[in-house]
Amino acid sequence: MRPMGLKEDTANGVISLGIGVAVTWLTASDGDHDTTDLLVAVAISSFLSGFFTSYFAK
C-alpha cells in the first residue's frame, strides 16, 4: 500500500471535484433540470475521475 500516495490521490480527487463543480455551476443555465442534482452528479464523477486517474497513473 502507498500511504503517502493515497493522500496525493485524494488531493487530486478533491481538486478535480472543485474544478468540475465550479465550471458546471458557472455554466449551468436554468433549464428543465435541477441544478443541485446536476452538481452532485458532477461532484461524484469528478472526484472519482481525479482519484483513480492519479491512483493508476503511477
PyMOL Python script that loads the backbone (N, CA, C, O; Angstrom):
from pymol import cmd

cmd.read_pdbstr("""\
ATOM      1  N   MET A   1       0.850  -1.197   0.000  1.00  0.00           N
ATOM      2  CA  MET A   1       0.000   0.000   0.000  1.00  0.00           C
ATOM      3  C   MET A   1       0.877   1.235   0.000  1.00  0.00           C
ATOM      4  O   MET A   1       1.982   1.217   0.541  1.00  0.00           O
ATOM      5  N   ARG A   2       0.402   2.283  -0.589  1.00  0.00           N
ATOM      6  CA  ARG A   2       1.160   3.520  -0.685  1.00  0.00           C
ATOM      7  C   ARG A   2       0.498   4.572   0.204  1.00  0.00           C
ATOM      8  O   ARG A   2      -0.379   5.292  -0.273  1.00  0.00           O
ATOM      9  N   PRO A   3       0.880   4.690   1.472  1.00  0.00           N
ATOM     10  CA  PRO A   3       0.188   5.621   2.376  1.00  0.00           C
ATOM     11  C   PRO A   3       0.328   7.084   1.951  1.00  0.00           C
ATOM     12  O   PRO A   3      -0.641   7.839   2.035  1.00  0.00           O
ATOM     13  N   MET A   4       1.493   7.489   1.504  1.00  0.00           N
ATOM     14  CA  MET A   4       1.649   8.874   1.057  1.00  0.00           C
ATOM     15  C   MET A   4       0.977   9.072  -0.299  1.00  0.00           C
ATOM     16  O   MET A   4       0.475  10.157  -0.592  1.00  0.00           O
ATOM     17  N   GLY A   5       0.967   8.038  -1.118  1.00  0.00           N
ATOM     18  CA  GLY A   5       0.322   8.125  -2.417  1.00  0.00           C
ATOM     19  C   GLY A   5      -1.178   8.297  -2.290  1.00  0.00           C
ATOM     20  O   GLY A   5      -1.801   8.974  -3.108  1.00  0.00           O
ATOM     21  N   LEU A   6      -1.759   7.689  -1.272  1.00  0.00           N
ATOM     22  CA  LEU A   6      -3.196   7.799  -1.062  1.00  0.00           C
ATOM     23  C   LEU A   6      -3.592   9.236  -0.736  1.00  0.00           C
ATOM     24  O   LEU A   6      -4.656   9.697  -1.148  1.00  0.00           O
ATOM     25  N   LYS A   7      -2.740   9.941   0.000  1.00  0.00           N
ATOM     26  CA  LYS A   7      -3.008  11.356   0.287  1.00  0.00           C
ATOM     27  C   LYS A   7      -2.996  12.177  -1.005  1.00  0.00           C
ATOM     28  O   LYS A   7      -3.865  13.021  -1.220  1.00  0.00           O
ATOM     29  N   GLU A   8      -2.027  11.928  -1.840  1.00  0.00           N
ATOM     30  CA  GLU A   8      -1.922  12.646  -3.112  1.00  0.00           C
ATOM     31  C   GLU A   8      -3.096  12.316  -4.023  1.00  0.00           C
ATOM     32  O   GLU A   8      -3.629  13.201  -4.693  1.00  0.00           O
ATOM     33  N   ASP A   9      -3.500  11.052  -4.054  1.00  0.00           N
ATOM     34  CA  ASP A   9      -4.627  10.645  -4.886  1.00  0.00           C
ATOM     35  C   ASP A   9      -5.918  11.317  -4.418  1.00  0.00           C
ATOM     36  O   ASP A   9      -6.719  11.774  -5.233  1.00  0.00           O
ATOM     37  N   THR A  10      -6.111  11.371  -3.107  1.00  0.00           N
ATOM     38  CA  THR A  10      -7.292  12.033  -2.548  1.00  0.00           C
ATOM     39  C   THR A  10      -7.262  13.522  -2.837  1.00  0.00           C
ATOM     40  O   THR A  10      -8.291  14.111  -3.166  1.00  0.00           O
ATOM     41  N   ALA A  11      -6.095  14.138  -2.717  1.00  0.00           N
ATOM     42  CA  ALA A  11      -5.971  15.564  -3.018  1.00  0.00           C
ATOM     43  C   ALA A  11      -6.297  15.828  -4.486  1.00  0.00           C
ATOM     44  O   ALA A  11      -6.966  16.813  -4.799  1.00  0.00           O
ATOM     45  N   ASN A  12      -5.836  14.969  -5.384  1.00  0.00           N
ATOM     46  CA  ASN A  12      -6.158  15.134  -6.810  1.00  0.00           C
ATOM     47  C   ASN A  12      -7.660  14.976  -7.055  1.00  0.00           C
ATOM     48  O   ASN A  12      -8.239  15.668  -7.892  1.00  0.00           O
ATOM     49  N   GLY A  13      -8.282  14.054  -6.310  1.00  0.00           N
ATOM     50  CA  GLY A  13      -9.732  13.900  -6.428  1.00  0.00           C
ATOM     51  C   GLY A  13     -10.476  15.135  -5.967  1.00  0.00           C
ATOM     52  O   GLY A  13     -11.449  15.547  -6.599  1.00  0.00           O
ATOM     53  N   VAL A  14     -10.028  15.732  -4.870  1.00  0.00           N
ATOM     54  CA  VAL A  14     -10.675  16.940  -4.342  1.00  0.00           C
ATOM     55  C   VAL A  14     -10.466  18.123  -5.295  1.00  0.00           C
ATOM     56  O   VAL A  14     -11.379  18.922  -5.502  1.00  0.00           O
ATOM     57  N   ILE A  15      -9.286  18.230  -5.863  1.00  0.00           N
ATOM     58  CA  ILE A  15      -9.017  19.306  -6.824  1.00  0.00           C
ATOM     59  C   ILE A  15      -9.914  19.140  -8.056  1.00  0.00           C
ATOM     60  O   ILE A  15     -10.495  20.113  -8.535  1.00  0.00           O
ATOM     61  N   SER A  16     -10.025  17.930  -8.559  1.00  0.00           N
ATOM     62  CA  SER A  16     -10.903  17.675  -9.703  1.00  0.00           C
ATOM     63  C   SER A  16     -12.353  17.986  -9.358  1.00  0.00           C
ATOM     64  O   SER A  16     -13.085  18.546 -10.174  1.00  0.00           O
ATOM     65  N   LEU A  17     -12.764  17.622  -8.154  1.00  0.00           N
ATOM     66  CA  LEU A  17     -14.115  17.912  -7.703  1.00  0.00           C
ATOM     67  C   LEU A  17     -14.373  19.413  -7.710  1.00  0.00           C
ATOM     68  O   LEU A  17     -15.398  19.865  -8.220  1.00  0.00           O
ATOM     69  N   GLY A  18     -13.457  20.179  -7.152  1.00  0.00           N
ATOM     70  CA  GLY A  18     -13.617  21.632  -7.086  1.00  0.00           C
ATOM     71  C   GLY A  18     -13.702  22.268  -8.451  1.00  0.00           C
ATOM     72  O   GLY A  18     -14.555  23.122  -8.693  1.00  0.00           O
ATOM     73  N   ILE A  19     -12.818  21.856  -9.353  1.00  0.00           N
ATOM     74  CA  ILE A  19     -12.818  22.419 -10.705  1.00  0.00           C
ATOM     75  C   ILE A  19     -14.107  22.033 -11.439  1.00  0.00           C
ATOM     76  O   ILE A  19     -14.746  22.879 -12.064  1.00  0.00           O
ATOM     77  N   GLY A  20     -14.476  20.776 -11.361  1.00  0.00           N
ATOM     78  CA  GLY A  20     -15.676  20.309 -12.060  1.00  0.00           C
ATOM     79  C   GLY A  20     -16.942  20.998 -11.585  1.00  0.00           C
ATOM     80  O   GLY A  20     -17.767  21.421 -12.396  1.00  0.00           O
ATOM     81  N   VAL A  21     -17.100  21.113 -10.260  1.00  0.00           N
ATOM     82  CA  VAL A  21     -18.293  21.749  -9.709  1.00  0.00           C
ATOM     83  C   VAL A  21     -18.306  23.242 -10.030  1.00  0.00           C
ATOM     84  O   VAL A  21     -19.356  23.796 -10.357  1.00  0.00           O
ATOM     85  N   ALA A  22     -17.155  23.892  -9.940  1.00  0.00           N
ATOM     86  CA  ALA A  22     -17.097  25.332 -10.216  1.00  0.00           C
ATOM     87  C   ALA A  22     -17.457  25.634 -11.667  1.00  0.00           C
ATOM     88  O   ALA A  22     -18.253  26.534 -11.937  1.00  0.00           O
ATOM     89  N   VAL A  23     -16.876  24.886 -12.595  1.00  0.00           N
ATOM     90  CA  VAL A  23     -17.154  25.128 -14.013  1.00  0.00           C
ATOM     91  C   VAL A  23     -18.619  24.823 -14.327  1.00  0.00           C
ATOM     92  O   VAL A  23     -19.271  25.564 -15.063  1.00  0.00           O
ATOM     93  N   THR A  24     -19.128  23.735 -13.766  1.00  0.00           N
ATOM     94  CA  THR A  24     -20.528  23.384 -14.011  1.00  0.00           C
ATOM     95  C   THR A  24     -21.465  24.427 -13.425  1.00  0.00           C
ATOM     96  O   THR A  24     -22.448  24.803 -14.065  1.00  0.00           O
ATOM     97  N   TRP A  25     -21.180  24.895 -12.232  1.00  0.00           N
ATOM     98  CA  TRP A  25     -22.026  25.903 -11.585  1.00  0.00           C
ATOM     99  C   TRP A  25     -22.029  27.209 -12.377  1.00  0.00           C
ATOM    100  O   TRP A  25     -23.064  27.861 -12.511  1.00  0.00           O
ATOM    101  N   LEU A  26     -20.862  27.580 -12.898  1.00  0.00           N
ATOM    102  CA  LEU A  26     -20.770  28.824 -13.659  1.00  0.00           C
ATOM    103  C   LEU A  26     -21.460  28.748 -15.018  1.00  0.00           C
ATOM    104  O   LEU A  26     -21.967  29.751 -15.520  1.00  0.00           O
ATOM    105  N   THR A  27     -21.476  27.556 -15.610  1.00  0.00           N
ATOM    106  CA  THR A  27     -22.012  27.434 -16.968  1.00  0.00           C
ATOM    107  C   THR A  27     -23.411  26.830 -17.030  1.00  0.00           C
ATOM    108  O   THR A  27     -24.027  26.809 -18.095  1.00  0.00           O
ATOM    109  N   ALA A  28     -23.919  26.338 -15.901  1.00  0.00           N
ATOM    110  CA  ALA A  28     -25.248  25.713 -15.913  1.00  0.00           C
ATOM    111  C   ALA A  28     -26.313  26.780 -16.099  1.00  0.00           C
ATOM    112  O   ALA A  28     -26.358  27.767 -15.364  1.00  0.00           O
ATOM    113  N   SER A  29     -27.160  26.575 -17.078  1.00  0.00           N
ATOM    114  CA  SER A  29     -28.259  27.519 -17.306  1.00  0.00           C
ATOM    115  C   SER A  29     -29.509  26.973 -16.626  1.00  0.00           C
ATOM    116  O   SER A  29     -29.606  25.778 -16.346  1.00  0.00           O
ATOM    117  N   ASP A  30     -30.431  27.834 -16.374  1.00  0.00           N
ATOM    118  CA  ASP A  30     -31.677  27.414 -15.741  1.00  0.00           C
ATOM    119  C   ASP A  30     -32.573  26.763 -16.789  1.00  0.00           C
ATOM    120  O   ASP A  30     -33.418  27.411 -17.406  1.00  0.00           O
ATOM    121  N   GLY A  31     -32.366  25.487 -16.966  1.00  0.00           N
ATOM    122  CA  GLY A  31     -33.159  24.739 -17.934  1.00  0.00           C
ATOM    123  C   GLY A  31     -34.232  23.944 -17.216  1.00  0.00           C
ATOM    124  O   GLY A  31     -34.766  24.366 -16.190  1.00  0.00           O
ATOM    125  N   ASP A  32     -34.528  22.806 -17.767  1.00  0.00           N
ATOM    126  CA  ASP A  32     -35.562  21.972 -17.179  1.00  0.00           C
ATOM    127  C   ASP A  32     -35.002  20.945 -16.195  1.00  0.00           C
ATOM    128  O   ASP A  32     -35.695  19.993 -15.835  1.00  0.00           O
ATOM    129  N   HIS A  33     -33.774  21.126 -15.765  1.00  0.00           N
ATOM    130  CA  HIS A  33     -33.152  20.200 -14.819  1.00  0.00           C
ATOM    131  C   HIS A  33     -32.904  20.912 -13.486  1.00  0.00           C
ATOM    132  O   HIS A  33     -32.870  22.140 -13.412  1.00  0.00           O
ATOM    133  N   ASP A  34     -32.731  20.105 -12.440  1.00  0.00           N
ATOM    134  CA  ASP A  34     -32.425  20.645 -11.126  1.00  0.00           C
ATOM    135  C   ASP A  34     -30.906  20.816 -11.012  1.00  0.00           C
ATOM    136  O   ASP A  34     -30.158  19.846 -11.136  1.00  0.00           O
ATOM    137  N   THR A  35     -30.463  22.030 -10.779  1.00  0.00           N
ATOM    138  CA  THR A  35     -29.025  22.314 -10.730  1.00  0.00           C
ATOM    139  C   THR A  35     -28.346  21.571  -9.589  1.00  0.00           C
ATOM    140  O   THR A  35     -27.195  21.159  -9.728  1.00  0.00           O
ATOM    141  N   THR A  36     -29.033  21.388  -8.459  1.00  0.00           N
ATOM    142  CA  THR A  36     -28.439  20.677  -7.325  1.00  0.00           C
ATOM    143  C   THR A  36     -28.114  19.233  -7.703  1.00  0.00           C
ATOM    144  O   THR A  36     -27.021  18.743  -7.416  1.00  0.00           O
ATOM    145  N   ASP A  37     -29.054  18.563  -8.340  1.00  0.00           N
ATOM    146  CA  ASP A  37     -28.805  17.183  -8.773  1.00  0.00           C
ATOM    147  C   ASP A  37     -27.651  17.115  -9.768  1.00  0.00           C
ATOM    148  O   ASP A  37     -26.828  16.201  -9.719  1.00  0.00           O
ATOM    149  N   LEU A  38     -27.600  18.075 -10.652  1.00  0.00           N
ATOM    150  CA  LEU A  38     -26.520  18.129 -11.633  1.00  0.00           C
ATOM    151  C   LEU A  38     -25.162  18.305 -10.949  1.00  0.00           C
ATOM    152  O   LEU A  38     -24.196  17.628 -11.303  1.00  0.00           O
ATOM    153  N   LEU A  39     -25.086  19.209  -9.973  1.00  0.00           N
ATOM    154  CA  LEU A  39     -23.826  19.456  -9.276  1.00  0.00           C
ATOM    155  C   LEU A  39     -23.390  18.250  -8.450  1.00  0.00           C
ATOM    156  O   LEU A  39     -22.195  17.966  -8.363  1.00  0.00           O
ATOM    157  N   VAL A  40     -24.328  17.543  -7.850  1.00  0.00           N
ATOM    158  CA  VAL A  40     -23.983  16.331  -7.096  1.00  0.00           C
ATOM    159  C   VAL A  40     -23.407  15.268  -8.023  1.00  0.00           C
ATOM    160  O   VAL A  40     -22.406  14.630  -7.697  1.00  0.00           O
ATOM    161  N   ALA A  41     -24.033  15.082  -9.166  1.00  0.00           N
ATOM    162  CA  ALA A  41     -23.543  14.093 -10.136  1.00  0.00           C
ATOM    163  C   ALA A  41     -22.150  14.460 -10.639  1.00  0.00           C
ATOM    164  O   ALA A  41     -21.281  13.595 -10.757  1.00  0.00           O
ATOM    165  N   VAL A  42     -21.940  15.734 -10.933  1.00  0.00           N
ATOM    166  CA  VAL A  42     -20.625  16.185 -11.398  1.00  0.00           C
ATOM    167  C   VAL A  42     -19.582  16.030 -10.293  1.00  0.00           C
ATOM    168  O   VAL A  42     -18.447  15.637 -10.564  1.00  0.00           O
ATOM    169  N   ALA A  43     -19.956  16.334  -9.058  1.00  0.00           N
ATOM    170  CA  ALA A  43     -19.018  16.216  -7.935  1.00  0.00           C
ATOM    171  C   ALA A  43     -18.552  14.776  -7.759  1.00  0.00           C
ATOM    172  O   ALA A  43     -17.359  14.520  -7.593  1.00  0.00           O
ATOM    173  N   ILE A  44     -19.491  13.840  -7.795  1.00  0.00           N
ATOM    174  CA  ILE A  44     -19.132  12.429  -7.616  1.00  0.00           C
ATOM    175  C   ILE A  44     -18.233  11.951  -8.756  1.00  0.00           C
ATOM    176  O   ILE A  44     -17.192  11.339  -8.519  1.00  0.00           O
ATOM    177  N   SER A  45     -18.639  12.232  -9.984  1.00  0.00           N
ATOM    178  CA  SER A  45     -17.845  11.745 -11.120  1.00  0.00           C
ATOM    179  C   SER A  45     -16.484  12.436 -11.207  1.00  0.00           C
ATOM    180  O   SER A  45     -15.496  11.801 -11.574  1.00  0.00           O
ATOM    181  N   SER A  46     -16.420  13.719 -10.875  1.00  0.00           N
ATOM    182  CA  SER A  46     -15.142  14.438 -10.913  1.00  0.00           C
ATOM    183  C   SER A  46     -14.175  13.897  -9.869  1.00  0.00           C
ATOM    184  O   SER A  46     -12.998  13.684 -10.160  1.00  0.00           O
ATOM    185  N   PHE A  47     -14.668  13.675  -8.654  1.00  0.00           N
ATOM    186  CA  PHE A  47     -13.791  13.146  -7.607  1.00  0.00           C
ATOM    187  C   PHE A  47     -13.257  11.776  -7.990  1.00  0.00           C
ATOM    188  O   PHE A  47     -12.054  11.526  -7.909  1.00  0.00           O
ATOM    189  N   LEU A  48     -14.148  10.895  -8.406  1.00  0.00           N
ATOM    190  CA  LEU A  48     -13.707   9.543  -8.755  1.00  0.00           C
ATOM    191  C   LEU A  48     -12.745   9.556  -9.940  1.00  0.00           C
ATOM    192  O   LEU A  48     -11.782   8.791  -9.967  1.00  0.00           O
ATOM    193  N   SER A  49     -12.999  10.409 -10.904  1.00  0.00           N
ATOM    194  CA  SER A  49     -12.113  10.512 -12.054  1.00  0.00           C
ATOM    195  C   SER A  49     -10.719  10.983 -11.645  1.00  0.00           C
ATOM    196  O   SER A  49      -9.720  10.388 -12.048  1.00  0.00           O
ATOM    197  N   GLY A  50     -10.651  12.040 -10.854  1.00  0.00           N
ATOM    198  CA  GLY A  50      -9.353  12.560 -10.394  1.00  0.00           C
ATOM    199  C   GLY A  50      -8.625  11.573  -9.512  1.00  0.00           C
ATOM    200  O   GLY A  50      -7.414  11.397  -9.646  1.00  0.00           O
ATOM    201  N   PHE A  51      -9.353  10.920  -8.600  1.00  0.00           N
ATOM    202  CA  PHE A  51      -8.738   9.964  -7.674  1.00  0.00           C
ATOM    203  C   PHE A  51      -8.151   8.779  -8.413  1.00  0.00           C
ATOM    204  O   PHE A  51      -6.978   8.451  -8.237  1.00  0.00           O
ATOM    205  N   PHE A  52      -8.966   8.131  -9.246  1.00  0.00           N
ATOM    206  CA  PHE A  52      -8.496   6.913  -9.894  1.00  0.00           C
ATOM    207  C   PHE A  52      -7.501   7.185 -11.016  1.00  0.00           C
ATOM    208  O   PHE A  52      -6.647   6.344 -11.293  1.00  0.00           O
ATOM    209  N   THR A  53      -7.593   8.316 -11.652  1.00  0.00           N
ATOM    210  CA  THR A  53      -6.566   8.670 -12.639  1.00  0.00           C
ATOM    211  C   THR A  53      -5.217   8.817 -11.954  1.00  0.00           C
ATOM    212  O   THR A  53      -4.204   8.335 -12.461  1.00  0.00           O
ATOM    213  N   SER A  54      -5.200   9.474 -10.814  1.00  0.00           N
ATOM    214  CA  SER A  54      -3.959   9.630 -10.060  1.00  0.00           C
ATOM    215  C   SER A  54      -3.466   8.286  -9.523  1.00  0.00           C
ATOM    216  O   SER A  54      -2.270   7.997  -9.557  1.00  0.00           O
ATOM    217  N   TYR A  55      -4.388   7.475  -9.033  1.00  0.00           N
ATOM    218  CA  TYR A  55      -4.033   6.187  -8.430  1.00  0.00           C
ATOM    219  C   TYR A  55      -3.382   5.252  -9.442  1.00  0.00           C
ATOM    220  O   TYR A  55      -2.355   4.636  -9.157  1.00  0.00           O
ATOM    221  N   PHE A  56      -3.981   5.149 -10.620  1.00  0.00           N
ATOM    222  CA  PHE A  56      -3.492   4.188 -11.617  1.00  0.00           C
ATOM    223  C   PHE A  56      -2.418   4.759 -12.534  1.00  0.00           C
ATOM    224  O   PHE A  56      -1.848   4.020 -13.336  1.00  0.00           O
ATOM    225  N   ALA A  57      -2.130   6.043 -12.439  1.00  0.00           N
ATOM    226  CA  ALA A  57      -1.132   6.653 -13.311  1.00  0.00           C
ATOM    227  C   ALA A  57       0.298   6.294 -12.879  1.00  0.00           C
ATOM    228  O   ALA A  57       1.243   6.456 -13.651  1.00  0.00           O
ATOM    229  N   LYS A  58       0.443   5.819 -11.671  1.00  0.00           N
ATOM    230  CA  LYS A  58       1.796   5.530 -11.156  1.00  0.00           C
ATOM    231  C   LYS A  58       2.202   4.108 -11.389  1.00  0.00           C
ATOM    232  O   LYS A  58       3.306   3.712 -11.015  1.00  0.00           O
TER     233      LYS A  58
END
""", "prot")
cmd.dss("prot")
cmd.show_as("cartoon", "prot")
cmd.util.cbc("prot")
cmd.orient("prot")
